[in-house]
Structure formats: structure tokens, C-alpha cells
Amino acid sequence: MTSQPESGFVIPPPEQASLPVEGETGRFPVRRIYCVGRNYAAHAREMGHDPDREPPFFFLKPADAIVPSGSRVPYPPLTRDLQYEIELVAAIGKGGADIPAAQALDHVYGYCVGIDMTRRDLQGEAKKLGRPWDWGKGFDNSAPMGAIRKASDIGHPAEGRIWLAVDGEMKQDGNLNELIWPMPEIIAFASRSMRLEPGDLIMTGTPAGVGPVKAGQNITGGVDDVGEIKLAIF
């Protein structure tokens, strides 16, 4: 008779995805990563869509797609068009469903800076064929994240610069006040479809200026009062 591992599982369980929290020795465990598509008007237009008529929509990334700031990340397979999208990320600390927008920020533990790495050619092919985006959005190392700053320390940023540079050249330079759907509405809208739980992250969309990055290049980015992120592609 074969004995089970001490964990009680038939194979070793995967490592819990998590993020550091500034000022804390403990880490923030990550359950799911929700991503809001085309949530800045200028970015929606550069992608060929009308931002004035589109309600928010979401896609998911797996929690184990997270890589910490400062990492060296290999250029992913199956693509010739790897692109960056800098984003403000909300970390949910209190769960709920059908959350009223007026109470939504009470559910936020803190915020960090993230990059939605995208295999744009695979995403574009999936769009044309009416297929899911998973291969273009949810691949390995597709969710670089910085450390979380607690909302109790910084409040809830509704405006401030959000930017990204490649090898020191500014590519994205926007402001959080340009969000089509601000944070309370994003949380409220998402919670109508699926119950949010502690450990969930919400990537809130990216400003205009998305574009390709190549092996050998370095990405830096940041959000005022939230933090900065660094990433090397090789």
C-alpha cells in the first residue's frame, strides 16, 4: 500500500502565490487575478474601440503568473510581439458579493503596481477567431507585481501619475483620474458576477502607449504613492 505524503495530497501541492507587503513580515496570499480590459479612454481608442459605449469587462490571469519586481524574465515562447501594460492593482482584503460601490473601498487591503504582459499576436489571433484570450494573457510570468502598500497607509489613490519606460524611454504616461470605471465601480461590477474573496487582485487597466518589448530590454514603471516596478527581459 502506497502511503500519502504528510500534506495529505497525492502529489506535493503547488506553492502559494503571494506578494510582499511594505512594513509587514507576513505576505499577501493571492487567490485570483482579475483584469479589467480597456479601462482608459485613450487606450481603448488606440485598440480600435469606443470607450463611451462599453461597460467594463474582465479576464483572468492565474495566480502563479506573478513574478516579483526586480526579476529577470525570459522572452516567452510562441510570440513575436510581447507587449507591456502598466496598471494599478487593488488587493482585496475582505470578501463579498453584490458589493455596493459606496462600500467597495472598505474591501481593499492595499495597492501595488503591476504589468499585464501580453502576447499581442496570440491575443489578436484569438480575437479574430472568437476564441478565449488565455494563451495571449495568462501565460507564465505574465503578471509582474511590486510590493503591496496598505490602504491604511496611503488611502485609496484616485488620481496620480501612472507610467512605464523601456530602457529609460517613456512609453506610457497617464493619470489614474483617466480611468473610465473608477475603483469603487470596478469592485462593485466584478462582485455582481463572482464573489470576491480575500487574496484576490484586480488589475484596473492601462493608459495609452502600449507596445512591444524585446529580449535584452529593461522595463521600469510606477504609480504615484503606490510604488515602482522593474523588470528585465532576456
C-alpha positions as CSV (number, residue, x, y, z in Angstrom):
1,M,0.0,0.0,0.0
2,T,1.4,3.4,-1.0
3,S,1.4,6.0,1.7
4,Q,0.3,9.5,1.1
5,P,2.6,12.5,1.6
6,E,2.4,14.2,5.0
7,S,0.5,17.0,3.4
8,G,-2.5,14.7,2.7
9,F,-2.2,15.3,-1.1
10,V,-1.2,12.6,-3.6
11,I,1.4,14.9,-5.1
12,P,3.2,17.9,-3.5
13,P,0.9,20.9,-3.5
14,P,2.0,23.9,-5.6
15,E,3.5,26.8,-3.7
16,Q,1.0,29.5,-2.6
17,A,1.4,32.6,-4.8
18,S,2.0,35.7,-2.7
19,L,3.2,39.3,-2.6
20,P,5.3,41.2,-0.1
21,V,3.6,43.9,1.9
22,E,5.5,47.0,2.8
23,G,6.0,47.3,6.6
24,E,5.0,43.7,7.3
25,T,6.9,40.5,7.7
26,G,3.9,38.4,6.5
27,R,3.0,38.2,2.8
28,F,-0.3,38.7,1.0
29,P,-1.6,35.3,-0.4
30,V,-3.0,35.6,-3.9
31,R,-6.2,33.7,-4.9
32,R,-7.2,35.1,-8.3
33,I,-6.1,37.9,-10.6
34,Y,-9.0,39.8,-12.2
35,C,-8.1,42.1,-15.1
36,V,-10.2,45.0,-16.4
37,G,-9.9,45.4,-20.2
38,R,-9.7,48.8,-21.9
39,N,-10.4,51.0,-18.9
40,Y,-8.6,54.1,-20.1
41,A,-10.3,56.0,-22.9
42,A,-7.1,56.7,-24.9
43,H,-6.0,53.1,-24.7
44,A,-9.5,51.9,-25.8
45,R,-9.2,54.2,-28.8
46,E,-5.7,53.0,-29.7
47,M,-7.0,49.5,-29.6
48,G,-9.8,50.5,-32.0
49,H,-12.8,50.6,-29.6
50,D,-15.3,53.3,-28.4
51,P,-14.8,53.9,-24.7
52,D,-18.0,55.8,-24.3
53,R,-20.3,52.8,-25.0
54,E,-18.5,49.8,-23.5
55,P,-19.3,48.5,-20.0
56,P,-16.4,47.1,-18.1
57,F,-15.3,43.5,-18.9
58,F,-12.8,41.2,-17.2
59,F,-10.4,38.4,-18.0
60,L,-8.3,36.3,-15.6
61,K,-4.6,35.5,-15.1
62,P,-3.5,32.6,-12.9
63,A,-2.0,33.5,-9.6
64,D,1.2,31.6,-10.4
65,A,1.8,34.0,-13.3
66,I,3.1,36.5,-10.7
67,V,6.8,37.4,-10.7
68,P,8.2,39.9,-8.3
69,S,9.7,43.3,-9.2
70,G,13.4,43.1,-10.0
71,S,13.1,39.7,-11.8
72,R,14.7,38.7,-15.0
73,V,12.0,37.1,-17.2
74,P,12.6,35.0,-20.3
75,Y,11.0,36.1,-23.5
76,P,8.0,33.8,-23.8
77,P,7.6,31.2,-26.5
78,L,5.1,31.2,-29.4
79,T,5.2,35.0,-29.8
80,R,7.0,37.7,-31.8
81,D,5.0,40.5,-30.2
82,L,5.4,40.6,-26.4
83,Q,3.8,43.9,-25.0
84,Y,3.6,45.7,-21.7
85,E,0.6,47.3,-20.0
86,I,1.3,49.2,-16.7
87,E,-1.6,49.0,-14.2
88,L,-2.7,50.0,-10.7
89,V,-3.6,46.8,-8.8
90,A,-6.0,46.5,-5.9
91,A,-5.6,43.8,-3.3
92,I,-8.9,42.6,-1.8
93,G,-8.8,42.0,1.9
94,K,-12.5,41.4,2.7
95,G,-14.7,39.3,0.5
96,G,-18.2,39.9,-0.7
97,A,-20.8,39.6,-3.4
98,D,-23.1,42.4,-4.8
99,I,-20.9,45.0,-3.1
100,P,-22.4,48.5,-3.3
101,A,-20.0,51.0,-4.9
102,A,-20.3,53.2,-1.9
103,Q,-18.8,50.5,0.3
104,A,-16.4,48.9,-2.2
105,L,-13.2,50.6,-0.9
106,D,-13.8,49.0,2.5
107,H,-12.9,45.7,0.9
108,V,-9.5,46.9,-0.3
109,Y,-6.4,45.9,1.7
110,G,-3.9,47.8,-0.3
111,Y,-2.5,48.6,-3.7
112,C,0.5,47.7,-5.8
113,V,2.0,48.3,-9.3
114,G,1.6,45.5,-11.9
115,I,2.3,44.9,-15.5
116,D,-0.1,43.0,-17.7
117,M,2.4,41.3,-20.1
118,T,0.6,40.3,-23.3
119,R,1.5,38.1,-26.3
120,R,-0.3,40.5,-28.5
121,D,-0.1,38.4,-31.7
122,L,-1.7,35.4,-29.9
123,Q,-4.4,37.7,-28.4
124,G,-5.1,39.2,-31.8
125,E,-5.4,35.8,-33.5
126,A,-7.8,34.7,-30.7
127,K,-10.0,37.8,-31.2
128,K,-10.3,37.2,-34.9
129,L,-11.4,33.6,-34.4
130,G,-13.7,34.4,-31.5
131,R,-11.6,32.4,-29.1
132,P,-10.6,33.0,-25.4
133,W,-7.5,35.2,-24.7
134,D,-5.9,32.8,-22.3
135,W,-2.8,32.0,-24.4
136,G,-2.2,35.7,-25.0
137,K,-2.8,36.9,-21.4
138,G,-2.4,34.1,-18.9
139,F,1.0,32.6,-19.8
140,D,4.0,32.0,-17.5
141,N,5.4,35.2,-15.9
142,S,2.7,37.4,-17.4
143,A,1.9,39.2,-14.1
144,P,4.9,41.1,-12.7
145,M,3.9,42.8,-9.5
146,G,5.5,45.1,-7.0
147,A,5.1,45.1,-3.2
148,I,1.7,46.0,-1.8
149,R,1.2,49.2,0.1
150,K,-1.6,49.1,2.7
151,A,-4.6,51.4,2.1
152,S,-4.4,52.3,5.8
153,D,-1.1,53.9,5.0
154,I,-1.7,55.5,1.6
155,G,-5.5,55.8,1.3
156,H,-7.2,55.0,-2.0
157,P,-5.5,56.6,-4.9
158,A,-8.0,58.1,-7.4
159,E,-5.5,60.3,-9.2
160,G,-1.8,60.5,-9.7
161,R,0.7,59.6,-12.4
162,I,1.0,56.1,-13.8
163,W,3.9,55.5,-16.2
164,L,6.1,53.0,-17.9
165,A,9.5,53.2,-19.7
166,V,11.6,50.8,-21.7
167,D,15.3,51.3,-21.5
168,G,14.6,54.7,-20.0
169,E,12.4,55.9,-22.9
170,M,8.9,56.9,-21.7
171,K,6.2,54.8,-23.3
172,Q,3.1,55.2,-21.1
173,D,2.4,58.3,-19.1
174,G,-1.1,58.8,-17.8
175,N,-3.2,59.6,-14.7
176,L,-5.4,57.5,-12.6
177,N,-8.2,60.1,-12.9
178,E,-8.5,59.0,-16.6
179,L,-10.0,55.6,-15.6
180,I,-13.3,55.1,-17.3
181,W,-14.6,53.0,-14.4
182,P,-13.0,54.1,-11.1
183,M,-12.1,51.6,-8.4
184,P,-15.4,51.5,-6.4
185,E,-17.3,50.8,-9.6
186,I,-14.9,48.2,-10.8
187,I,-15.2,46.3,-7.5
188,A,-19.0,46.6,-7.4
189,F,-19.3,45.5,-11.0
190,A,-17.0,42.5,-10.6
191,S,-18.7,41.3,-7.4
192,R,-22.1,41.1,-9.2
193,S,-20.7,38.2,-11.4
194,M,-18.4,36.4,-8.9
195,R,-17.9,36.7,-5.2
196,L,-14.7,38.4,-4.4
197,E,-12.6,36.8,-1.7
198,P,-9.6,37.9,0.4
199,G,-6.5,37.3,-1.7
200,D,-8.0,38.5,-4.9
201,L,-6.1,41.1,-7.0
202,I,-7.8,43.4,-9.5
203,M,-5.7,44.9,-12.3
204,T,-7.5,48.1,-13.3
205,G,-6.5,48.7,-16.8
206,T,-3.7,50.6,-18.6
207,P,-3.2,54.0,-20.2
208,A,-2.3,54.6,-23.8
209,G,1.1,53.8,-25.2
210,V,1.2,50.0,-25.0
211,G,3.9,48.5,-27.2
212,P,6.4,45.8,-27.8
213,V,9.5,44.9,-25.7
214,K,12.4,42.7,-26.8
215,A,14.9,40.4,-25.2
216,G,17.7,42.4,-23.6
217,Q,15.5,45.4,-22.7
218,N,14.6,46.7,-19.2
219,I,11.1,47.9,-18.1
220,T,10.5,50.4,-15.3
221,G,7.2,51.8,-14.2
222,G,5.3,53.2,-11.3
223,V,2.2,54.7,-9.8
224,D,2.3,57.8,-7.6
225,D,2.2,57.0,-3.9
226,V,1.9,53.2,-4.7
227,G,5.4,52.3,-5.8
228,E,7.6,51.3,-8.7
229,I,8.4,48.1,-10.6
230,K,11.5,46.9,-12.5
231,L,11.7,44.0,-14.9
232,A,14.5,42.7,-17.3
233,I,13.6,40.6,-20.3
234,F,16.2,38.2,-21.6
